[in-house]
Amino acid sequence: MEAEIQRANMTPASPPPHGLVDATDEDGSWVRQELAHGNFEAWHFVRHDSVGAAPAYIVIRPAPGGDPAAIARGATTTVLRDVRPSDAVALVRDQDYKVQKYPRASQVDTLLAKGRRPGDAYLAALALRYERLADSGDRSPVRRLAEITGLPLGTVKSHLQLARRKGLLEAVSAKAGGRATDAAHRILADADAESDGSVAEACPSADGLPGGTE
């Protein structure tokens, strides 16, 4: 199955680029599939509670950097024949085990979606997301980060360099990509704790005491 998925040129890619974020408000995962030699891409959305072998949504669109002449011909039958819905579902299920390896995935995605200034929490999230993309086999993790954040590619590169200088992202010998450091994990843990405290203060108990219990 792994070889079949690789042949289909698929990459786990949640969250999707900004243009697809509002396509659904359901809980699930996105998979990007390269089509027609990189001229088009299919975005498969698989619900987390899905028991079937097909995605709930499939969006096909021209790929960034694709051949203009091929794109002008449109999503032809030849392009559509490349779409592999069942492989996308299989890939999502194969990636489920990574939830334990990346327990802060939701926090990271939230910080990247909202962050525009390179504060420590944002840079730590950027380091963790970069590590995850590299681990998943994404061939262009920096470009994917630009799609996820909605920031220019040059800005993302500068932010990654800053994360390295701050000791939040380190190189891994004999391995492509990089690894988020312990410092990056501590920053996100502290940010998560602060967020939980803010929620407790904003939700007073029945007796009027912030964060109290009945």
Protein Blocks (a to p, Z undefined) as FASTA:
>chain_A
ZZmmmmnopacdddddfklmmmpccdcddddddeehhlaccdddddfkbcbfbdfbdcdd
ddehiafklmmnopafklmmmpcfklmmmmmmmmmmmmmmmmmlmmmmmmmmmpmbdcfk
lmmmmmmmmmmmmmnopablmlmmmmmnopafklmmmmmmmmmmnopaccdehiahiddd
fklmmmmmmmmmmmmmmmmmmmccfkopghiaZZ
